[in-house]
């Protein structure tokens, strides 16, 4: 049974930074694709950033040049470095991962990010 566990969320002032981590464990196999999503209260879950096996990244326009997704080489861990945070970035942030070993999509339980003065 594979699982994803996020960490690093919290309360930060506008303009501040946070670094989220997501670690895959268990029998998740080889991961070919990882991503961060977020869901603000009363809104649909939206994709924030993705990273493919070759390191190719993609970002939603609202966070470009402020957030950076990265993946430790050879590890089933993905990070989201969030800088210049804004109140509208407040949301629960979720990690997901696609396993090429068993063709399953995994989701983490989410970590709360609150940007407020």
C-alpha positions in Angstrom: 0.0 0.0 0.0 1.6 3.2 -1.2 1.0 6.6 0.4 2.0 10.2 0.1 2.6 12.4 3.1 2.9 16.2 2.8 4.5 18.5 5.3 5.7 22.1 5.6 2.4 24.0 5.6 1.7 26.7 8.2 0.9 30.4 8.8 3.0 33.0 7.0 2.8 36.7 6.5 2.3 38.1 3.0 5.6 38.3 1.2 6.9 35.3 3.2 8.1 31.9 2.1 7.3 28.3 2.8 8.7 25.0 1.5 6.3 22.1 1.1 7.5 18.5 1.0 5.8 15.3 -0.2 7.3 11.9 0.4 6.1 8.8 -1.2 6.4 5.5 0.7 5.3 2.0 0.7 4.8 -0.1 -2.4 4.2 2.8 -4.7 6.7 1.7 -7.3 8.3 3.9 -9.8 6.8 7.4 -10.0 6.8 9.0 -13.4 4.9 12.2 -12.6 4.3 14.3 -9.5 2.3 17.4 -8.9 1.0 19.9 -6.4 -2.7 21.0 -6.3 -4.5 23.3 -4.0 -8.0 23.9 -2.9 -9.2 27.1 -1.3 -12.5 27.3 0.7 -15.5 27.3 -1.6 -13.3 26.7 -4.7 -12.5 23.7 -6.8 -9.1 22.0 -6.5 -6.7 23.4 -9.0 -3.3 22.3 -10.3 -0.5 24.4 -9.2 2.7 22.8 -10.6 3.8 19.5 -12.1 7.1 17.8 -12.7 7.6 14.9 -15.1 10.2 12.2 -14.9 12.7 14.1 -17.1 12.4 17.2 -14.9 10.1 19.1 -17.2 7.9 21.4 -15.2 4.7 23.3 -15.7 3.0 26.0 -13.6 -0.3 27.7 -13.4 -0.1 31.3 -14.4 -1.0 32.7 -11.0 2.1 31.3 -9.3 4.7 31.6 -12.1 8.0 33.2 -10.9 6.9 32.8 -7.3 6.7 29.0 -6.8 9.3 26.3 -7.8 8.6 22.6 -8.0 11.5 20.2 -7.7 12.1 16.5 -7.2 15.1 15.0 -5.5 17.0 12.9 -8.0 16.3 9.2 -7.6 13.9 9.9 -4.8 10.2 9.7 -4.5 10.1 13.2 -2.9 8.7 16.4 -4.4 9.1 19.9 -3.1 7.2 23.1 -3.6 9.2 26.3 -2.8 6.7 29.1 -2.4 8.0 32.7 -2.3 6.4 36.1 -2.3 3.2 34.5 -0.8 -0.1 36.3 -1.2 -3.3 36.0 0.8 -4.9 34.4 -2.2 -2.4 31.5 -2.0 -4.2 30.4 1.2 -5.5 26.9 0.6 -5.0 23.2 1.4 -2.1 22.0 -0.7 -2.2 18.4 -2.0 0.5 16.3 -3.6 -0.2 13.7 -6.2 1.9 11.1 -7.9 1.4 8.7 -10.8 3.0 5.3 -10.5 4.2 3.8 -13.8 4.6 0.5 -11.9 0.9 0.0 -11.2 -0.7 2.7 -13.2 -2.3 4.2 -10.1 -2.7 7.9 -9.1 -2.0 8.6 -5.5 -3.0 11.6 -3.4 -1.7 12.9 -0.1 -3.9 14.1 2.8 -3.1 17.8 2.3 -1.3 20.5 4.3 -2.8 23.8 5.2 -1.1 27.0 4.0 -2.5 30.3 5.4 -1.1 33.6 4.3 -2.3 36.4 6.6 -1.0 39.3 8.5 
